[in-house]
Amino acid sequence: MSNTTQPLILGVSGASGLIYAVRAVKYLLAADYQIELVASKSTYMVWQAEQNIRMPSEPKAQEQFWRNQAEVPTLGQLHCHPWSDVGAGIASGSFKTLGMIIMPCSMSTVAKLAVGLSSDLLERAADVQIKESRKLVIVPRETPFSLIHLRNLTTLAETGVRVVPAIPAWYHNPQSIEDLVDFVIARAFDQLDIDCIPLKRWQGHI
């Protein structure tokens, strides 16, 4: 039995930091969520640059690819979409979801969403979340932010988009890179009321 009757859309754009997406898939599948995943065209190049790995484009092969990377072979439900398939279900407002997370989110994606452009399925799916007043969470991975970046992020925040920069904390006593990554993912999941990551949360002063 799935954790929920409605899927979560996970968008992966061409920003550095694919570990965020991999760890997100890992936790969501382990918690038996349904994931509708769409990776932008640039993501293929980032996989090659960061890991020297070729991500397959065929949906079934890509599903297995993400499961292998996340080390979750059977749990949950994962459906991958080609970046160019703007006729997919997630491109329609009639497709019910828990919301959408774009992680990591490039500044190019932020800019297009801020002005209402949607040139691929990832951007269209996000635009749908905005127009339907559904939950959209973006995890920008860029530094420093230029004034243009900040204005675009402000525009999205003003429409109700939740902005969770990839900025970890240290109060939970991280022992590894994965601990730092998981903190960011957990805070992004919090915006959708998803709690499936064992996170040492701040309890106040002892």
C-alpha positions in Angstrom: 0.0 0.0 0.0 1.4 3.4 -1.0 2.0 6.1 1.6 -0.4 8.3 -0.2 -2.9 8.2 -3.0 -1.5 11.3 -4.7 2.0 11.5 -6.1 4.8 14.0 -5.5 6.5 15.6 -8.5 10.2 15.8 -8.2 11.9 18.0 -10.7 15.7 17.8 -11.2 17.2 20.7 -13.0 20.7 21.2 -14.4 22.2 22.8 -11.2 25.2 21.2 -9.4 24.3 19.0 -6.5 22.6 15.9 -7.9 23.2 14.2 -4.5 20.2 16.2 -3.3 17.9 14.6 -5.8 19.4 11.1 -5.2 18.9 11.3 -1.5 15.4 12.7 -1.9 14.5 9.7 -4.1 16.0 7.4 -1.6 13.9 8.6 1.3 10.7 9.0 -0.6 10.8 5.5 -2.1 11.8 4.0 1.3 8.8 5.7 2.8 6.6 4.2 0.0 5.7 7.5 -1.7 4.7 7.8 -5.4 7.2 9.9 -7.3 6.7 11.5 -10.7 10.2 12.5 -11.7 11.3 14.8 -14.5 14.9 15.7 -15.1 15.7 18.7 -17.4 17.9 18.3 -20.5 20.8 19.9 -18.6 20.7 17.2 -15.9 22.2 14.7 -18.3 25.3 16.9 -18.7 25.5 17.4 -14.9 25.5 13.7 -14.3 28.3 13.4 -16.8 30.3 16.2 -15.2 29.8 15.4 -11.6 29.8 11.6 -11.6 31.0 10.6 -15.1 27.8 8.7 -15.5 25.4 8.6 -18.4 21.8 9.0 -17.4 19.5 7.0 -19.8 16.7 8.9 -21.5 14.2 6.1 -21.9 11.7 6.3 -19.0 11.9 2.7 -17.8 15.7 2.6 -18.0 15.9 6.0 -16.2 13.6 4.7 -13.5 16.0 1.8 -12.9 18.9 4.3 -13.0 17.5 6.5 -10.2 16.6 3.4 -8.1 20.2 2.1 -8.5 21.7 5.5 -7.5 19.3 5.7 -4.5 19.9 2.1 -3.6 16.1 1.4 -3.3 15.4 -1.4 -5.8 11.8 -2.2 -5.0 9.9 0.1 -2.6 7.6 3.0 -3.5 6.5 4.0 -7.0 8.7 5.9 -9.4 7.7 7.1 -12.8 10.2 9.0 -14.9 9.2 11.4 -17.7 11.2 12.7 -20.7 12.0 16.4 -20.4 10.4 17.1 -23.7 7.1 15.3 -23.0 5.0 18.4 -22.4 1.9 16.3 -23.0 2.5 14.2 -19.9 -0.1 14.0 -17.1 1.9 16.2 -14.8 1.6 19.0 -17.4 -2.1 19.4 -16.6 -3.8 21.1 -13.8 -6.3 18.2 -13.6 -3.5 15.9 -12.4 -3.7 15.9 -8.6 -0.5 15.9 -6.7 0.9 16.5 -3.2 2.9 19.2 -4.7 6.3 19.6 -6.4 9.9 20.0 -5.4 12.6 21.1 -7.7 15.9 19.9 -6.2 18.4 21.1 -7.1 17.0 24.2 -8.9 19.1 26.2 -11.3 18.9 29.9 -11.6 17.8 29.4 -15.2 14.8 27.5 -14.0 14.1 30.1 -11.4 14.2 32.9 -14.0 11.8 31.1 -16.4 9.3 30.3 -13.7 9.4 33.9 -12.5 8.3 35.2 -15.9 5.9 32.4 -16.7 8.0 30.6 -19.3 7.8 26.8 -19.7 10.0 25.4 -22.4 10.1 21.8 -21.1 8.1 19.5 -18.9 9.8 20.4 -15.7 9.0 24.1 -16.2 5.5 23.3 -17.3 4.8 21.1 -14.3 6.1 23.8 -12.0 4.0 26.5 -13.8 0.9 24.3 -13.3 1.6 24.1 -9.5 1.8 27.9 -9.4 -1.4 28.6 -11.4 -3.3 26.0 -9.5 -2.1 27.5 -6.1 -0.6 24.2 -5.2 2.6 23.7 -3.2 5.9 24.3 -5.0 9.2 24.1 -3.3 12.5 25.0 -4.9 16.0 24.3 -3.6 18.3 26.7 -5.4 21.9 25.7 -5.5 23.9 28.8 -6.4 26.3 31.2 -4.8 26.6 34.1 -4.7 23.1 35.3 -5.6 23.1 38.2 -8.0 20.5 40.9 -7.8 18.7 39.3 -10.7 18.6 36.0 -8.9 17.2 37.6 -5.8 14.5 39.5 -7.6 13.5 36.3 -9.4 13.4 34.4 -6.1 11.3 37.2 -4.6 8.9 37.1 -7.4 8.4 33.3 -6.9 8.1 33.8 -3.1 5.4 36.4 -3.6 3.4 33.9 -5.6 3.6 31.4 -2.7 6.5 29.3 -3.8 8.6 28.1 -0.9 12.3 28.8 -1.3 14.7 26.4 0.6 18.3 27.2 -0.4 20.8 24.4 -0.1 22.2 25.8 3.1 22.8 23.2 5.8 22.9 23.7 9.6 25.4 22.3 12.1 23.3 22.2 15.3 22.4 18.6 14.6 26.1 17.6 14.8 26.6 16.3 11.2 29.2 13.6 10.8 29.2 13.3 7.0 28.3 15.1 3.7 25.2 13.0 3.6 24.1 14.4 7.0 24.5 18.0 5.6 22.5 17.1 2.5 19.8 15.3 4.4 19.2 18.4 6.6 18.4 20.5 3.5 16.1 17.7 2.1 14.3 17.4 5.4 13.6 21.1 5.5 12.4 21.0 1.9 10.1 18.1 2.7 8.8 20.0 5.8 7.2 22.5 3.4 5.0 19.7 2.1 4.4 18.2 5.5 6.5 15.1 4.6 8.4 13.7 7.5 10.4 10.7 6.4 14.0 11.6 7.2 15.5 10.9 10.7 16.6 14.4 11.6 17.8 15.7 14.9 15.6 18.8 15.2 16.4 21.8 17.4 14.8 21.4 20.8 15.8 24.7 22.3 18.4 25.3 25.0 18.9 22.6 27.6 
